[in-house]
Amino acid sequence: MFGYYVELAVRSLRRNPVLTGLMVLAIAVGIGTSMTTLTVMHLLSGDPLPGRSEHLHYVQVTPYPQDATPTHPSEVMDYRSAMDLWKAKRADQQALLVGSTIKVHVPASTSPPLLLSMLSTHADFFTMFAAPFEYGGAWTAEDDEKHARVAVISSDLNHRLFRGENSIGKIIRLRDSDVRIVGVLKPWRPSPLFYDVYGGRMAHGDTADFYGKIEDVMTPFQSGLEINDGNFVQFTCWQLPPSPGHLQDAPCLWVRLWVRLQDDAKVAAYRRFVADYAAQQKAQGRFRHDLTAVPSLMEWMTSNRVVPGDVRLQVWLAFAFLAICLCNTVGLLLAKFLRRGADFSVRRALGATRGAVVMQCLVETGVIGIAGGLLGWLFTLAGLWLVRQQPVPYADMVRLDASMFMTTFVLAVTTSLLAGALPAIRAGRVAPALHLKTL
């Protein structure tokens, strides 16, 4: 029976190819624009570490000495607070993070130094965040303690300096220090770059930089502070640092702490520990406030509003445009079905039920939806190609995965059926006697 309805639908659509083409095009354009923006939104708002994110937490305390009561805990820590919490070893895994820029070159090379990004962190960073390795691996906790001159480099840097070959054991110079490469990462692009996210509440939707590439060089935390001493940038200070760029003893916020806590009991215990630490520092007069927080990774992403504001706006505009296309399709279908009142009346006179007429019309709109979905898929691919040409940090990551591919067709068929529902019902209510008199 369904095949019979499909055959009738195809015959009807062939009778007026121009009108059919207009309806397919209206749905395809609406689907293409909405799916392009929805795919970008899906990419930027997804879980960057599925299966792990619920165990990862960002640590916040509020070391400001001012009297004004803050509405949120500080998003970055001062050096002393960060080291106190890290040395307590209360988490299953933990890593301090500080970013900076540094000159990098190969000692034997005649090429000029490269100004690249460096992350100073701890060995737990790589297992906590599931960083994949192409060659070698992470340094050890012993290397952290000894301030070893070792480094892990990105796949991009390995290709730039060593043509992608196994560079384990080779030496690169960071500023004025020689360090040995112990690991080379595979191409790795978290979306967003979650461990570098902070300050999103103050960005007013300008958060595209959260989707940048990973750092080119990663070193043990204390080794990085020693190698690049004087070249670190603070998040904020409540007094001018005594020595610009040297922030260990400065009244500045510039260090971040991530921890892994395996279950809810450990999360609750760690939150009590951080709260007790802040209360203790307040009692000693170093903190003026004991406001703290230990959000999970996804809670931290949400509070920082990581999805850029212009992307959210584009999604709303695209779906508004889809609604306009839907309204146009409704008008075209209504005109088409009402003009076929005589055909439907003959079918009713021959014994077809009202439901059969409605089903015939809905199958016809479903065929239009499938055709619109196919064309809309091509429009979506073209739209994503245009996005990849834009000068935004996430442009090279934009792609259509399997789930969004299926969503394209589901959305196309759903919108076409919604568009055809009213015209189909109206067609089913046509009084056969009125049309049969005119035949």
N, C-alpha and C positions, 0 to 999 in steps of 0.2 A: 504493500500500500504506500509506504513512504517513497519507494522508487517511482510510483505513479505520480505522486505530488512533485517530485523533483523534475520528472519529464514535463509536466505541465508548466512548472516554473521556468524551465529553460526555453520552452516554446514561447511563453509570454515575453520573456526578456529579449528574445530574438526579434520580436515584432517591431520593437522600437529601440534600436541599438543606441541612438543618440541619448534618449532619456535614461536608458540603462547605464550608459557610460557616465553621465552626469552624476547619478546616484553612487556608482562605484567610486568615482573620483572624489565626491564629497566625503564619503566615509574614509577613503584612503588618506586624503590630506589631513583630516582630523586625527586619524590614528597615527599617521607619521609624526605630526608635531607633538602629540601627547606622549607617544611612546619614546620619542627622542629625549624629551625632558624627564620622563619617568625613569628611563634607563640611567640617566646621569644621576638622578636622585637616589635610585636604588644602589648605584655604585658608591656614592658618597655617604650614605646613611647606614650601610651594612655593618655587621659585627666584624671588626678587623681580625679577631682571633676566635673563631667559633670553637666552642668546647673548652676554651681556656679563659675567656674574658671574665667569667664569673668568679674566678679565683685570684684575679689580679686587682690590686687596689692602689690608689694614689693617696699619699699621706699629706695632710695639711695641718699646720699649726699657725698661730698668729703672733709673731714676735714683735709687732709694732709697739713702740713705747708711748704713742700718743694717747691722749685721753679720749678722743672721739671713738665711739663704739662702732666697729665695722659690722656690716650686714652679712659678710661671708668670711670664712677663714682665708688666710693668705694663700694664694695659688702657688707660691714658690717659697722656699725656706732660706734662712740664713745658714751660713756654713756650720756654726756651732750646733744649732738645733739639728741639722741634718746628720752631723757626725754623731751626736748623742743618741739619736734614734737608731742609726745604722749600727753603732757599736753594741747596742743592747741585744742584738741578735734575737729578736722576739718573733720573727717571721720565718716561714719555711724557706723562702728565698728573698733576697732584697738587693737592690742596686741603686746607688746614687747616680745622677746624671747631670752633666754640665756640657753645654755645647759652646764651641768657639770656632774661629777661622784660623788657619795656620798655613804657612808656606811648606810645600811638600816637593821634594825632588829626589831622584836617584843619584847617589854620590858620584857614580862613574859616568853619568850622562852629561852631555853638553847642553841639553835643553834647559830653558829657563824654568825656575820654580813655578809651581802651580799654587794658586791661593784657593784652598779647599776647606770644607767643613770637617771638624773633628768632634767626636763625642768621647768624653772621659767618663768611664763607667766601671762597673765591677763584673767579674766573670759570670755571675748569676744572670746577667742581662740576656745572654744568648739562649739559655735554656728556658728562662721565664717567658720570653717572647717568641720562642720557636724559630729563631733565626737559622736559615738553612745554609750549610757550608758546601762549597764546591771543592775546596782543598783545605786540608788541615782542620783546625777547630779553634775553640776559644782558649784563652790563657787560663791559668789555674788560680784558685784562691791564694795559693802561695805567691804567685806573681803579683797579686794585689798587695799582699803584705810587704813584699820586698821592693815595691815600686819598680818592677821590672820594665825594661825598655823593650816592650813587645807591642805588636799591633795586629788588629784584624782590619782588612781593607775590603771595600766593596767590589763587586764584579766590574762595575764601570771603571774604577781606578785601575784594577788589574789589567783590563784591556788597554787602557791608555798608557800604562807604564811598561807592561810586560806582554802585550799582545794576547792576553787571555791565557798564557801558559801557567803552569804550576809554579808559583813564586814563593812557596814556603821556604823559609830560611834566608831569603834575600833581604837586603838592607835598604831602607828608605830613610831619608833625612827629614825630620819634622823640625822646622825652624833650624836650630843649631845642634840638634841631638839625633844620633843614629839609632834607629829602632829596627828590630828584627820582625819580619812578618811570620806570624804563627797560624793565620787563618785567612781564607778568602771566601767571602760570602757568595752564594748563588744570586742571580737576579732576584731581589726581594723588594717588594713595594707594598707595604701595608697601606690600607685606605680606610681612614686617614693615617698619617704617621703618628699614631696614638701616643707614643711615649714622649713626643715633643709638643703635645697639646697643652697649652695653658694661656690664660688671658683672653679667652674667647668671649667672655661677658662684656669686655670692654672694646671688642672689635667692631661692634655694630653691624654684624653680618659679613664683614670683610675677612672671611676665614679661609680663603682659597689656599693660603700658604700652608695650612695644615695637611695638604695633600702633596707636599713636595717629596723629593727623593731622600733616601737615607743618607747619613753622613758617609763621607768617602773614607775616613780613617777612624778607628775606634781604639782607644788605649786604656790601660788600667787607670782608675780614677786619680790616684795620687801622682802617678807618672805624668798624666796629662796636665795636672795643675803645675807640676814642676817644669815640664817642657815648655808650656805656653804661658808661663807666669807673666802677669802684666797685660795679658791680651784677652781677658774675660770681660763680658759685658753683663752688667747687673740688670735684673728685672725692674727693681726700684730700690731706692735708698731713703732713709729718713735723715741721714746726714751725708755730707760729701765724704767719700772714702779717702783715707790718708794718702793712699797711693793708687792712682787710677789703674784699673785692670787687675790689681792685686787685692782680692776680696776676702781672703780667709778670715781676717780680723776686722773687716769693714762692716759698718751698720747697713748691710744691703741684703736683699733677697735675690738669690741666683742659683740655688741648688734644688734639684727635685729628687724625690724618693718614691720608688715603686716597690711594692712588696707582693709576694704570693702567699695567700692564706688558703689552705686546702679545704676547710669546712667552715660552717657557720659558727661553731664554737670558737674556733681560732680567730675568726673575724671579730666576734664580740669581745674576746679577750684582748686582742690587739687594740681595738678602739678604746677599751678601758685603760690600757697602758699609755696610749697617746694622750688621753684626757688627763690621766694622773701626772704625766710629764709636764703638760701645760700648766696644771694647777700648781705643781711644785715650782716651776719657773716663775709663775706669778707671785707665789709666796716669797720667793727670793728677790723679787723686784725687777727681774730681767724682762718678764712679760707684763704688759698692762692688762691683757685679756687672755682668757683661757678657752677661746673659741677654736675648736678642732673639727676635723672631718676625715673619714677614711672611705671615700666612695669607691665603688667598683669601677672597672674600666668603662662599661657602658654608661653608668651614672655620670662619670666624669665627662664622657663625650657629650652627653645630653646637656649637662650644666654649662658646657663651653659652646654650645650651639654650633657644632662643627660644620654643619651643612651651610655653605655660603647663602646669604640672604637673596642674592640675585637668582640662584638656582631654585629656591622655594618660589620666588615670584614667577619665574618662567613656567613652573609646573602649573600654578594657578591659571596663568594666562593661556597655556596650551589646552587645559581642560575646558576653559571658557570657550576657546575657539572650537573644540570638539563639540561642545553643546550647540554652538551656532551651526556647525555642519550637520548635527543631528536634526535640528529644527528644519533646515533646508531639505534634508532627506525625507522628513515627515511630510512636508508640503508636496514634494514630488510624488511620493507614494500615494498620498491621499488623492491627488489629481489622477494618477494612473489607475487606481482601483475603482474610483467612482466612475471614471469613463468606461470601465468594463462592466458596468452594472447590467447591461443586457446579457453578457456572457454568463455572469453569475446567476441571473434569473433563469436562464435556460437550464443550467445545472440544477438549480433548486427545483424547477418544474419536473425534471427527470428523476428526482428523488434524492438529490444530495442534501444533506443537512446543513444547517447554518454553521455548525462546528467544522464541517468539511470545507466550506468556503473559507472560513477563518484560517484553518490549517493550510490550505493552498496558498493563501496570501503570506502567511508566516514563513513557509518553506521558501517562497520566492524571495522574501527579504533576507532569509538566511543565506541563500545562494549569493545574493548581492553582498552580504557581509563577508563571506569567504573570499569572494573576488576582491572586495575592498581590503581585506586583511593581507592578501598576497601583495597587492600594490602598495598598501601601507607599510608592509615589511620592507619593500624596496625604498620607500620614502624614509623610513626609519634609519636604514643603513646609510642613506645619503645624508640625513641629518646628523648622525653620529660622526660621519666623515668630516662634516663642516665643523663640528665641535672640536675634533682633533686638530683642526687648523688654527684654533683660537690660542692666544698667548696666555693660557691659564695653567697652573701647575699640574692639574689633574687631566689635562687634555689627552696625554698619551695613554692613559689607563682606560679611556672610554671604549666600551665594547658591548656587544649584545650577547649575553649568555643564554643558555638553554631555557631558563625560567622566564626570562623576558621575551624570548622568541615565542614561547607558548602563550604568554600573556597578550602578545600582539593579536593573535588570532582569536583568543577568548574575548578580548575587548571588542574586536571588530564584529564578531557574530552577535555579542550581547548588545552592542549599540544599534546594530541593524535591526535586531528583533524588537528592541525598545522603540526604534523609529517606526517599525511596521505594525506595532501593536494597535495603535489607534486607527490607522487606515484599515487594518484587517477587520477590526470590530465593526467599523462603519460599513465596510463592504458586506459583512455578514448580516447586517440589519437592513440591507436593501430589500424593498418589497417587490417580489417577483412579478406580481400582477401589473404594477405600474409600467414596468419595462416590456413585459410581454405584449401589452396593448399596442406598443409602438412598432413591433416587429412585423 
